[in-house]
């Protein structure tokens, strides 16, 4: 029997089967970051050898195809990259705002309603 037996109808994927929504989300909150960490380590240390590693997995036993996993991984990496870029922009904006506010006198801060 495949490991995969959960399904969230709101997901845009057909790789899951019937489950209760909260259990699915709880498991996903653990599994996705863990798989991301493992895949990042594999890619960083073994590069193209990851493909060979994935070829050794019993995908039928896992209940998911290699193609589905690689599709998830590529999408996940793109989402991570966009998140990192957004976080870097937010951090830069916060730093710039802090520097600008540091130039204000206490009276100017009070007039602007800034602490």
C-alpha positions as CSV (number, residue, x, y, z in Angstrom):
1,X,0.0,0.0,0.0
2,X,1.4,3.5,-0.9
3,X,2.4,5.8,1.9
4,X,0.2,8.5,0.4
5,X,-3.4,8.4,1.6
6,X,-4.3,12.0,2.2
7,X,-6.2,14.4,0.0
8,X,-7.1,18.1,0.3
9,X,-9.7,19.0,-2.3
10,X,-8.5,22.6,-2.2
11,X,-5.1,21.6,-3.5
12,X,-4.4,22.0,-7.2
13,X,-3.0,18.5,-7.4
14,X,-4.2,15.0,-7.9
15,X,-1.4,13.3,-5.9
16,X,-3.4,12.9,-2.7
17,X,-6.4,10.7,-1.7
18,X,-9.3,11.2,0.8
19,X,-8.4,12.6,4.1
20,X,-9.4,15.1,6.7
21,X,-8.3,18.6,6.0
22,X,-6.7,19.5,9.4
23,X,-4.6,16.3,9.5
24,X,-3.5,17.0,6.0
25,X,-2.3,20.5,6.8
26,X,-0.6,19.4,10.0
27,X,1.3,16.7,8.1
28,X,2.1,19.0,5.3
29,X,3.6,21.6,7.7
30,X,6.1,19.0,8.8
31,X,6.7,17.0,5.6
32,X,7.2,19.9,3.0
33,X,9.9,21.7,5.0
34,X,11.6,18.4,5.8
35,X,11.6,17.3,2.2
36,X,12.8,20.7,1.1
37,X,15.8,20.5,3.6
38,X,16.7,17.0,2.4
39,X,16.4,17.9,-1.3
40,X,18.4,21.1,-0.8
41,X,21.2,19.1,0.9
42,X,21.2,16.5,-1.8
43,X,21.4,19.1,-4.5
44,X,24.1,21.1,-2.7
45,X,26.3,18.2,-2.0
46,X,25.6,15.9,-5.0
47,X,24.2,18.1,-7.7
48,X,23.2,16.0,-10.6
49,X,23.6,12.8,-8.6
50,X,20.2,13.7,-7.1
51,X,18.7,12.4,-10.3
52,X,20.4,9.1,-9.7
53,X,19.3,9.0,-6.1
54,X,15.7,9.6,-7.2
55,X,15.9,6.8,-9.7
56,X,16.6,4.4,-6.8
57,X,13.3,5.1,-5.0
58,X,10.3,2.8,-5.2
59,X,7.8,5.3,-6.5
60,X,5.0,2.8,-6.8
61,X,5.5,1.9,-3.2
62,X,5.4,5.6,-2.3
63,X,2.2,6.1,-4.2
64,X,3.6,9.1,-6.0
65,X,5.6,9.4,-9.3
66,X,9.1,10.8,-9.6
67,X,7.6,13.3,-12.1
68,X,5.1,14.6,-9.5
69,X,7.9,14.9,-6.9
70,X,10.2,16.7,-9.2
71,X,7.3,19.0,-10.3
72,X,6.6,19.8,-6.6
73,X,10.3,20.4,-6.0
74,X,10.8,22.8,-8.9
75,X,7.7,24.7,-7.9
76,X,8.8,24.8,-4.3
77,X,12.2,26.1,-5.2
78,X,10.6,28.9,-7.2
79,X,8.3,29.8,-4.4
80,X,11.2,29.8,-1.9
81,X,13.2,32.1,-4.2
82,X,10.3,34.6,-4.5
83,X,9.8,34.4,-0.7
84,X,13.5,35.1,-0.1
85,X,13.5,38.0,-2.5
86,X,10.4,39.5,-0.8
87,X,11.9,39.1,2.6
88,X,15.2,40.7,1.5
89,X,13.2,43.7,0.0
90,X,11.1,44.0,3.3
91,X,14.3,43.9,5.4
92,X,16.0,46.6,3.2
93,X,12.8,48.8,3.4
94,X,12.7,48.3,7.2
95,X,16.4,49.3,7.5
96,X,15.9,52.3,5.3
97,X,12.9,53.4,7.3
98,X,14.8,53.0,10.5
99,X,17.7,55.1,9.2
100,X,15.3,57.8,8.0
101,X,13.5,57.9,11.3
102,X,16.8,58.1,13.2
103,X,17.4,61.5,11.5
104,X,14.3,63.0,12.9
105,X,14.3,65.1,16.1
106,X,11.9,64.0,18.9
107,X,9.7,67.0,18.0
108,X,9.5,65.9,14.3
109,X,8.7,62.4,15.3
110,X,5.9,63.6,17.6
111,X,4.5,65.8,14.8
112,X,4.5,62.8,12.4
113,X,3.0,60.5,15.0
114,X,6.1,58.3,14.9
115,X,7.6,56.7,18.0
